[in-house]
Amino acid sequence: MRILLIEDDTTLGAAVRDQIAADGQSVDWVTRLDRAGDATRVASYDLILLDLMLPDGRGIGFLKALRARGEITPVIILTALDQVSDRIEGLNAGADDYLVKPFDLTELSARIGSVARRYSGNPNPLVTHGPLEIDLAARSVHRDGKPVQLTAREWALFEAFLARPGQLLSKAQLEEKLYAFDAEVESNTIEVHVSRLRKKLGSAIVVTERGMGYRLGRP
């Protein structure tokens, strides 16, 4: 997934950014609402993490404007505002979840996964694909009953295919899911990760459409 983090607390922002990156996801971090607006105009995000109190305004206004434009990108609010009225306002404005600071980073990862699964149309974290048994919540894969170890990047790539079964994903789309704006990406990075997935999960797990991209193979 590609995630936009809107948070002006540099200590918390760095911790959240590092947690997301450790999960194998791509994250762009901004500290102001105007920069968040710029980011959403030039990139497509799978999820937004939104603080409510930013130097140039309130996150609620940003969220309402987002929804007024018809944007359906899931949003999780991260805030120190812990009153029931604050939660109600956030959820009524279009937020999908509300997490009060301070929070555990592993809980944030779980919330991100839960929201992402709901938007993909399958909230069940347990998925079967041919000989593969996948637990999206635990980020684990078993092949023919035996555990398979995936790196964070391999998992993120595999998850991108699982979220869009049958859909063709271009190399550029996959790079966008895995890497932030400022990341240096080698020209053959996606090919390398796809090759490793095939070795670990089966040669037919990812199908190459030459010159076009990749798709999840049929079970």
PASEBA-1860 file (N, C-alpha, C; in nm, 3 decimals):
! residues 219
1> MRILLIED> 0.083/-0.120/0.000/0.000/0.000/0.000/0.087/0.125/0.000 ~ 0.032/0.232/-0.054/0.096/0.362/-0.042/0.013/0.446/0.054 ~ 0.077/0.496/0.157/0.007/0.564/0.265/0.057/0.708/0.277 ~ -0.036/0.800/0.299/-0.001/0.939/0.326/-0.017/0.964/0.475 ~ 0.091/1.006/0.541/0.089/1.038/0.683/0.092/1.190/0.698 ~ -0.010/1.245/0.765/-0.019/1.389/0.789/-0.006/1.410/0.939 ~ 0.113/1.447/0.985/0.143/1.455/1.128/0.256/1.556/1.149 ~ 0.234/1.657/1.238/0.335/1.759/1.258/0.429/1.730/1.375
9> DTTLGAAV> 0.397/1.632/1.457/0.487/1.592/1.566/0.599/1.508/1.505 ~ 0.720/1.562/1.505/0.829/1.496/1.433/0.870/1.363/1.498 ~ 0.861/1.355/1.630/0.897/1.231/1.698/0.798/1.120/1.665 ~ 0.670/1.152/1.680/0.567/1.053/1.649/0.565/1.022/1.499 ~ 0.578/1.126/1.418/0.576/1.105/1.273/0.686/1.011/1.228 ~ 0.806/1.030/1.283/0.917/0.942/1.245/0.890/0.798/1.289 ~ 0.833/0.782/1.408/0.804/0.647/1.458/0.699/0.578/1.372 ~ 0.594/0.652/1.335/0.489/0.594/1.251/0.544/0.563/1.112
17> RDQIAADG> 0.620/0.655/1.057/0.682/0.631/0.926/0.767/0.506/0.926 ~ 0.849/0.490/1.028/0.937/0.374/1.037/0.858/0.245/1.054 ~ 0.749/0.250/1.131/0.664/0.133/1.150/0.601/0.089/1.018 ~ 0.549/0.185/0.943/0.487/0.155/0.814/0.590/0.098/0.718 ~ 0.708/0.159/0.716/0.814/0.111/0.627/0.858/-0.030/0.666 ~ 0.863/-0.058/0.797/0.901/-0.191/0.843/0.797/-0.295/0.802 ~ 0.673/-0.252/0.786/0.566/-0.341/0.739/0.573/-0.363/0.588 ~ 0.668/-0.293/0.523/0.685/-0.310/0.380/0.601/-0.218/0.295
25> QSVDWVTR> 0.536/-0.119/0.358/0.450/-0.029/0.284/0.525/0.099/0.247 ~ 0.472/0.169/0.148/0.528/0.297/0.107/0.458/0.408/0.185 ~ 0.534/0.506/0.233/0.473/0.614/0.310/0.535/0.748/0.271 ~ 0.448/0.847/0.248/0.488/0.986/0.228/0.441/1.063/0.350 ~ 0.533/1.136/0.413/0.502/1.206/0.537/0.506/1.356/0.515 ~ 0.397/1.424/0.548/0.392/1.570/0.542/0.347/1.623/0.678 ~ 0.381/1.748/0.705/0.351/1.806/0.837/0.248/1.918/0.831 ~ 0.199/1.947/0.710/0.101/2.056/0.694/-0.011/2.012/0.600
33> LDRAGDAT> -0.127/2.073/0.616/-0.241/2.039/0.532/-0.223/2.083/0.387 ~ -0.156/2.198/0.365/-0.137/2.242/0.228/-0.048/2.144/0.152 ~ 0.053/2.089/0.220/0.139/1.990/0.155/0.065/1.858/0.134 ~ -0.026/1.828/0.226/-0.108/1.707/0.209/-0.196/1.722/0.086 ~ -0.252/1.842/0.066/-0.334/1.867/-0.052/-0.254/1.851/-0.180 ~ -0.130/1.901/-0.178/-0.042/1.886/-0.295/-0.015/1.738/-0.323 ~ 0.010/1.663/-0.215/0.043/1.521/-0.230/-0.073/1.443/-0.290 ~ -0.195/1.470/-0.244/-0.311/1.395/-0.294/-0.344/1.430/-0.439
41> RVASYDLI> -0.296/1.545/-0.486/-0.322/1.583/-0.625/-0.226/1.516/-0.723 ~ -0.110/1.472/-0.673/-0.011/1.414/-0.765/0.011/1.264/-0.745 ~ -0.046/1.208/-0.639/-0.026/1.064/-0.614/-0.159/1.001/-0.572 ~ -0.168/0.872/-0.595/-0.287/0.796/-0.556/-0.254/0.716/-0.431 ~ -0.327/0.742/-0.323/-0.299/0.676/-0.196/-0.403/0.569/-0.164 ~ -0.358/0.465/-0.097/-0.447/0.358/-0.053/-0.507/0.388/0.083 ~ -0.441/0.478/0.159/-0.488/0.509/0.294/-0.422/0.638/0.341 ~ -0.495/0.715/0.422/-0.441/0.839/0.479/-0.448/0.831/0.631
49> LLDLMLPD> -0.338/0.866/0.697/-0.332/0.879/0.843/-0.332/1.028/0.873 ~ -0.434/1.075/0.945/-0.458/1.218/0.957/-0.461/1.266/1.102 ~ -0.369/1.357/1.135/-0.375/1.426/1.263/-0.482/1.535/1.253 ~ -0.543/1.572/1.363/-0.651/1.671/1.358/-0.604/1.814/1.384 ~ -0.490/1.830/1.453/-0.442/1.964/1.485/-0.310/1.987/1.413 ~ -0.315/2.057/1.300/-0.197/2.086/1.219/-0.164/2.235/1.224 ~ -0.040/2.274/1.192/-0.001/2.415/1.201/-0.087/2.507/1.116 ~ -0.140/2.458/1.004/-0.217/2.545/0.915/-0.366/2.511/0.912
57> GRGIGFLK> -0.415/2.444/1.017/-0.559/2.420/1.023/-0.595/2.287/1.088 ~ -0.725/2.258/1.087/-0.775/2.134/1.148/-0.794/2.026/1.043 ~ -0.757/1.906/1.080/-0.769/1.794/0.989/-0.912/1.763/0.948 ~ -1.008/1.798/1.034/-1.149/1.772/1.003/-1.188/1.843/0.874 ~ -1.143/1.966/0.858/-1.174/2.042/0.737/-1.115/1.976/0.613 ~ -0.994/1.927/0.626/-0.928/1.856/0.516/-1.007/1.731/0.480 ~ -1.050/1.658/0.581/-1.126/1.534/0.559/-1.260/1.563/0.492 ~ -1.330/1.665/0.540/-1.460/1.700/0.480/-1.443/1.741/0.333
65> ALRARGEI> -1.338/1.816/0.304/-1.312/1.859/0.167/-1.280/1.738/0.078 ~ -1.206/1.643/0.135/-1.171/1.521/0.063/-1.298/1.445/0.024 ~ -1.386/1.427/0.121/-1.510/1.354/0.096/-1.604/1.433/0.004 ~ -1.603/1.564/0.014/-1.689/1.646/-0.072/-1.650/1.633/-0.219 ~ -1.521/1.605/-0.245/-1.475/1.584/-0.383/-1.506/1.444/-0.434 ~ -1.566/1.362/-0.347/-1.597/1.226/-0.388/-1.485/1.127/-0.365 ~ -1.379/1.169/-0.295/-1.266/1.080/-0.268/-1.307/0.974/-0.166 ~ -1.279/0.847/-0.197/-1.317/0.738/-0.107/-1.196/0.676/-0.037
73> TPVIILTA> -1.079/0.737/-0.052/-0.959/0.685/0.014/-0.984/0.670/0.164 ~ -0.959/0.552/0.221/-0.982/0.535/0.365/-0.893/0.627/0.448 ~ -0.948/0.675/0.558/-0.877/0.768/0.646/-0.885/0.719/0.789 ~ -0.770/0.713/0.854/-0.764/0.685/0.997/-0.715/0.810/1.068 ~ -0.793/0.860/1.161/-0.754/0.978/1.238/-0.661/0.937/1.352 ~ -0.550/1.010/1.366/-0.457/0.992/1.478/-0.454/1.123/1.556 ~ -0.502/1.124/1.678/-0.514/1.251/1.749/-0.509/1.233/1.900 ~ -0.476/1.342/1.968/-0.480/1.342/2.114/-0.618/1.379/2.165
81> LDQVSDRI> -0.708/1.422/2.076/-0.844/1.458/2.116/-0.922/1.330/2.146 ~ -0.957/1.311/2.273/-1.012/1.182/2.314/-1.156/1.187/2.364 ~ -1.224/1.301/2.345/-1.362/1.310/2.388/-1.453/1.235/2.290 ~ -1.563/1.184/2.343/-1.660/1.113/2.257/-1.708/1.205/2.145 ~ -1.728/1.331/2.176/-1.775/1.427/2.075/-1.674/1.442/1.962 ~ -1.543/1.435/1.997/-1.439/1.444/1.894/-1.443/1.321/1.803 ~ -1.462/1.204/1.862/-1.471/1.080/1.784/-1.591/1.085/1.689 ~ -1.704/1.129/1.744/-1.826/1.137/1.662/-1.806/1.234/1.545
89> EGLNAGAD> -1.745/1.349/1.573/-1.721/1.447/1.467/-1.632/1.388/1.358 ~ -1.526/1.319/1.399/-1.434/1.260/1.302/-1.499/1.154/1.217 ~ -1.574/1.065/1.280/-1.640/0.957/1.206/-1.749/1.012/1.116 ~ -1.824/1.112/1.165/-1.929/1.171/1.083/-1.872/1.250/0.965 ~ -1.749/1.295/0.978/-1.685/1.369/0.868/-1.635/1.275/0.759 ~ -1.633/1.144/0.789/-1.592/1.049/0.686/-1.472/0.964/0.721 ~ -1.425/0.970/0.846/-1.312/0.886/0.886/-1.357/0.740/0.898 ~ -1.264/0.650/0.873/-1.294/0.507/0.882/-1.254/0.449/1.017
97> DYLVKPFD> -1.165/0.516/1.086/-1.122/0.471/1.218/-1.065/0.591/1.291 ~ -1.051/0.576/1.424/-1.010/0.688/1.509/-0.919/0.631/1.617 ~ -0.794/0.674/1.619/-0.698/0.620/1.714/-0.644/0.735/1.799 ~ -0.657/0.719/1.931/-0.617/0.825/2.023/-0.471/0.809/2.064 ~ -0.397/0.920/2.062/-0.258/0.922/2.107/-0.254/0.924/2.260 ~ -0.154/0.863/2.322/-0.052/0.777/2.259/-0.110/0.640/2.227 ~ -0.059/0.577/2.123/-0.107/0.446/2.083/0.012/0.354/2.056 ~ -0.017/0.226/2.058/0.086/0.127/2.029/0.102/0.114/1.878
105> LTELSARI> 0.224/0.113/1.831/0.248/0.109/1.688/0.200/-0.021/1.624 ~ 0.205/-0.130/1.699/0.154/-0.256/1.643/0.002/-0.252/1.629 ~ -0.064/-0.178/1.719/-0.208/-0.162/1.704/-0.239/-0.079/1.579 ~ -0.157/0.022/1.553/-0.175/0.102/1.432/-0.164/0.013/1.309 ~ -0.064/-0.074/1.306/-0.047/-0.165/1.193/-0.172/-0.252/1.175 ~ -0.227/-0.299/1.286/-0.347/-0.382/1.280/-0.466/-0.302/1.228 ~ -0.479/-0.178/1.272/-0.590/-0.094/1.226/-0.577/-0.066/1.076 ~ -0.455/-0.040/1.031/-0.431/-0.016/0.888/-0.473/-0.138/0.806
113> GSVARRYS> -0.432/-0.256/0.852/-0.466/-0.378/0.782/-0.616/-0.403/0.778 ~ -0.682/-0.376/0.890/-0.826/-0.399/0.900/-0.902/-0.308/0.804 ~ -0.867/-0.180/0.802/-0.934/-0.085/0.713/-0.907/-0.121/0.567 ~ -0.783/-0.158/0.537/-0.749/-0.194/0.399/-0.828/-0.314/0.352 ~ -0.847/-0.411/0.439/-0.923/-0.531/0.400/-1.069/-0.497/0.375 ~ -1.125/-0.410/0.457/-1.265/-0.371/0.436/-1.282/-0.305/0.300 ~ -1.188/-0.221/0.263/-1.199/-0.150/0.135/-1.173/-0.242/0.016 ~ -1.098/-0.349/0.038/-1.073/-0.443/-0.072/-1.193/-0.535/-0.093
121> GNPNPLVT> -1.291/-0.528/-0.002/-1.413/-0.605/-0.018/-1.414/-0.736/0.057 ~ -1.307/-0.766/0.129/-1.301/-0.892/0.205/-1.242/-0.866/0.342 ~ -1.326/-0.843/0.443/-1.274/-0.814/0.577/-1.214/-0.935/0.646 ~ -1.236/-1.054/0.590/-1.181/-1.177/0.650/-1.029/-1.181/0.629 ~ -0.951/-1.188/0.736/-0.805/-1.190/0.719/-0.750/-1.323/0.669 ~ -0.833/-1.427/0.667/-0.787/-1.560/0.624/-0.825/-1.582/0.478 ~ -0.725/-1.604/0.394/-0.745/-1.619/0.250/-0.677/-1.747/0.205 ~ -0.745/-1.820/0.115/-0.685/-1.939/0.054/-0.668/-1.913/-0.095
129> HGPLEIDL> -0.550/-1.944/-0.145/-0.522/-1.928/-0.288/-0.445/-2.051/-0.335 ~ -0.516/-2.146/-0.394/-0.452/-2.271/-0.432/-0.394/-2.340/-0.309 ~ -0.265/-2.376/-0.313/-0.202/-2.443/-0.199/-0.160/-2.348/-0.087 ~ -0.191/-2.218/-0.105/-0.146/-2.117/-0.009/-0.256/-2.084/0.091 ~ -0.219/-2.082/0.219/-0.308/-2.035/0.325/-0.247/-1.906/0.379 ~ -0.323/-1.797/0.368/-0.270/-1.664/0.397/-0.348/-1.602/0.511 ~ -0.276/-1.551/0.610/-0.336/-1.477/0.720/-0.292/-1.332/0.706 ~ -0.382/-1.247/0.654/-0.346/-1.108/0.628/-0.319/-1.031/0.755
137> AARSVHRD> -0.386/-1.066/0.863/-0.365/-0.996/0.990/-0.229/-1.031/1.050 ~ -0.195/-1.159/1.047/-0.067/-1.204/1.102/0.047/-1.188/1.003 ~ 0.014/-1.153/0.877/0.112/-1.138/0.770/0.195/-1.266/0.755 ~ 0.123/-1.377/0.746/0.189/-1.507/0.734/0.134/-1.586/0.617 ~ 0.218/-1.672/0.561/0.179/-1.757/0.448/0.225/-1.899/0.475 ~ 0.137/-1.995/0.447/0.173/-2.137/0.452/0.149/-2.196/0.313 ~ 0.245/-2.272/0.267/0.232/-2.340/0.138/0.232/-2.490/0.163 ~ 0.121/-2.554/0.127/0.105/-2.697/0.154/0.127/-2.727/0.302
145> GKPVQLTA> 0.081/-2.635/0.387/0.090/-2.654/0.531/0.220/-2.612/0.594 ~ 0.318/-2.571/0.513/0.449/-2.532/0.566/0.465/-2.381/0.559 ~ 0.517/-2.318/0.665/0.533/-2.173/0.665/0.634/-2.125/0.562 ~ 0.603/-2.011/0.501/0.693/-1.949/0.405/0.731/-1.811/0.458 ~ 0.859/-1.783/0.463/0.905/-1.655/0.513/0.920/-1.555/0.399 ~ 0.847/-1.445/0.409/0.857/-1.337/0.310/0.919/-1.215/0.376 ~ 1.000/-1.142/0.300/1.051/-1.015/0.350/0.937/-0.913/0.350 ~ 0.960/-0.799/0.414/0.856/-0.696/0.419/0.815/-0.650/0.280
153> REWALFEA> 0.912/-0.631/0.190/0.881/-0.587/0.054/0.808/-0.697/-0.024 ~ 0.851/-0.820/-0.008/0.784/-0.931/-0.075/0.639/-0.943/-0.029 ~ 0.618/-0.929/0.101/0.482/-0.936/0.154/0.397/-0.822/0.097 ~ 0.451/-0.700/0.096/0.375/-0.585/0.046/0.337/-0.605/-0.101 ~ 0.428/-0.661/-0.179/0.399/-0.686/-0.320/0.292/-0.794/-0.334 ~ 0.306/-0.901/-0.259/0.209/-1.010/-0.263/0.072/-0.960/-0.220 ~ 0.068/-0.878/-0.118/-0.057/-0.822/-0.067/-0.124/-0.734/-0.172 ~ -0.044/-0.661/-0.249/-0.099/-0.577/-0.356/-0.170/-0.661/-0.461
161> FLARPGQL> -0.113/-0.777/-0.494/-0.178/-0.867/-0.590/-0.304/-0.928/-0.530 ~ -0.298/-0.968/-0.403/-0.414/-1.030/-0.339/-0.532/-0.934/-0.330 ~ -0.502/-0.805/-0.313/-0.608/-0.705/-0.299/-0.679/-0.679/-0.432 ~ -0.613/-0.718/-0.543/-0.669/-0.692/-0.676/-0.659/-0.817/-0.762 ~ -0.726/-0.924/-0.720/-0.716/-1.050/-0.795/-0.765/-1.034/-0.938 ~ -0.682/-1.079/-1.031/-0.719/-1.072/-1.172/-0.689/-0.939/-1.238 ~ -0.657/-0.837/-1.160/-0.631/-0.704/-1.217/-0.486/-0.691/-1.259 ~ -0.465/-0.634/-1.376/-0.329/-0.611/-1.425/-0.270/-0.488/-1.355
169> LSKAQLEE> -0.152/-0.504/-1.298/-0.084/-0.395/-1.230/0.046/-0.365/-1.304 ~ 0.064/-0.241/-1.344/0.185/-0.204/-1.416/0.304/-0.196/-1.320 ~ 0.422/-0.198/-1.376/0.543/-0.185/-1.296/0.541/-0.054/-1.217 ~ 0.496/0.054/-1.283/0.491/0.184/-1.216/0.393/0.182/-1.099 ~ 0.279/0.117/-1.116/0.181/0.107/-1.008/0.239/0.031/-0.889 ~ 0.310/-0.076/-0.916/0.368/-0.156/-0.808/0.479/-0.079/-0.737 ~ 0.560/-0.006/-0.812/0.664/0.076/-0.750/0.601/0.181/-0.659 ~ 0.488/0.236/-0.703/0.420/0.339/-0.623/0.368/0.281/-0.493
177> KLYAFDAE> 0.324/0.154/-0.497/0.273/0.089/-0.377/0.385/0.064/-0.275 ~ 0.506/0.040/-0.326/0.615/-0.004/-0.239/0.710/0.106/-0.195 ~ 0.714/0.217/-0.270/0.818/0.316/-0.242/0.762/0.457/-0.233 ~ 0.822/0.538/-0.145/0.780/0.676/-0.126/0.843/0.765/-0.232 ~ 0.804/0.895/-0.230/0.852/0.990/-0.330/1.004/0.995/-0.340 ~ 1.069/0.998/-0.224/1.214/1.022/-0.222/1.297/0.895/-0.229 ~ 1.234/0.781/-0.249/1.308/0.655/-0.252/1.372/0.634/-0.389 ~ 1.494/0.581/-0.388/1.561/0.546/-0.512/1.525/0.402/-0.546
185> VESNTIEV> 1.470/0.383/-0.663/1.422/0.252/-0.704/1.504/0.202/-0.823 ~ 1.568/0.088/-0.806/1.643/0.029/-0.917/1.546/-0.013/-1.027 ~ 1.592/-0.010/-1.152/1.504/-0.037/-1.265/1.448/-0.178/-1.265 ~ 1.519/-0.272/-1.203/1.473/-0.412/-1.204/1.419/-0.459/-1.070 ~ 1.388/-0.363/-0.980/1.346/-0.399/-0.844/1.220/-0.486/-0.844 ~ 1.119/-0.448/-0.918/0.994/-0.524/-0.919/1.018/-0.663/-0.976 ~ 1.096/-0.672/-1.082/1.126/-0.803/-1.141/1.194/-0.895/-1.040 ~ 1.285/-0.839/-0.960/1.356/-0.918/-0.860/1.259/-0.970/-0.754
193> HVSRLRKK> 1.170/-0.883/-0.705/1.074/-0.926/-0.603/0.976/-1.029/-0.658 ~ 0.932/-1.011/-0.781/0.841/-1.107/-0.843/0.909/-1.242/-0.856 ~ 1.034/-1.243/-0.897/1.110/-1.367/-0.910/1.120/-1.440/-0.777 ~ 1.143/-1.365/-0.669/1.154/-1.426/-0.536/1.020/-1.481/-0.489 ~ 0.911/-1.410/-0.521/0.779/-1.461/-0.485/0.751/-1.593/-0.556 ~ 0.789/-1.602/-0.682/0.766/-1.725/-0.757/0.845/-1.842/-0.698 ~ 0.966/-1.815/-0.655/1.048/-1.921/-0.596/0.989/-1.971/-0.465 ~ 0.932/-1.878/-0.388/0.882/-1.914/-0.255/0.738/-1.966/-0.258
201> LGSAIVVT> 0.656/-1.911/-0.348/0.512/-1.942/-0.345/0.464/-2.023/-0.464 ~ 0.551/-2.044/-0.562/0.512/-2.121/-0.680/0.530/-2.038/-0.807 ~ 0.575/-2.101/-0.911/0.608/-2.029/-1.034/0.489/-1.960/-1.098 ~ 0.367/-2.007/-1.070/0.249/-1.949/-1.133/0.179/-1.844/-1.047 ~ 0.240/-1.809/-0.934/0.173/-1.717/-0.841/0.155/-1.578/-0.902 ~ 0.251/-1.535/-0.985/0.241/-1.406/-1.053/0.259/-1.429/-1.203 ~ 0.166/-1.377/-1.281/0.170/-1.390/-1.426/0.221/-1.260/-1.487 ~ 0.316/-1.271/-1.579/0.369/-1.154/-1.648/0.295/-1.131/-1.779
209> ERGMGYRL> 0.244/-1.012/-1.798/0.187/-0.971/-1.926/0.293/-0.882/-1.990 ~ 0.368/-0.940/-2.083/0.486/-0.872/-2.136/0.454/-0.732/-2.189 ~ 0.532/-0.636/-2.140/0.516/-0.498/-2.183/0.402/-0.425/-2.116 ~ 0.326/-0.496/-2.031/0.209/-0.434/-1.969/0.215/-0.436/-1.817 ~ 0.255/-0.549/-1.757/0.262/-0.555/-1.613/0.245/-0.696/-1.561 ~ 0.188/-0.706/-1.440/0.176/-0.834/-1.372/0.036/-0.849/-1.314 ~ -0.004/-0.975/-1.293/-0.131/-1.003/-1.226/-0.114/-1.128/-1.141 ~ -0.204/-1.143/-1.043/-0.204/-1.262/-0.959/-0.246/-1.382/-1.043
217> GRP> -0.169/-1.492/-1.034/-0.203/-1.612/-1.108/-0.326/-1.680/-1.050 ~ -0.391/-1.760/-1.131/-0.508/-1.832/-1.084/-0.467/-1.944/-0.990 ~ -0.553/-1.977/-0.892/-0.521/-2.084/-0.797/-0.500/-2.217/-0.869
END
